[in-house]
């Protein structure tokens, strides 16, 4: 296994810090910028079962591509 980068894992505490709140907000903003609308991943609600992680990743990628193509055509 190869380790890339170093990230400090912080424990949940009773006194949250402003720095962690800022990091969480930035992470949330980055997620919303992944897609043109920032509102949907294109995945329909429901439970899906996949036999492998690769199969799940492929399904997720296909859903995101459909949304991106739809918005690019608009």
C-alpha positions, 0 to 999 in steps of 0.5 A, a space after each residue: 500500500 502506498 501512502 500519498 500525503 499526510 493528513 491529520 485525523 482530528 477527533 470529534 470534540 465538544 468544542 469545534 474550532 473555526 478552522 475546521 468549520 472553514 475547512 468543511 465549508 471549503 470542502 462542501 463548496 468544492 463538491 458543489 463545483 464538480 458538476 455544472 449545476 452543483 445541484 445533482 449527481 444524476 443518480 436516482 433515489 434508491 438502493 443499489 447493490 454492486 458486486 465490486 467497488 469498480 462497478 459502483 464507481 463506473 455507475 457513478 461516473 456514468 450518472 455524472 457524465 449524463 448530467 454533464 452532457 445534458 447541461 452542456 447541450 442546454 
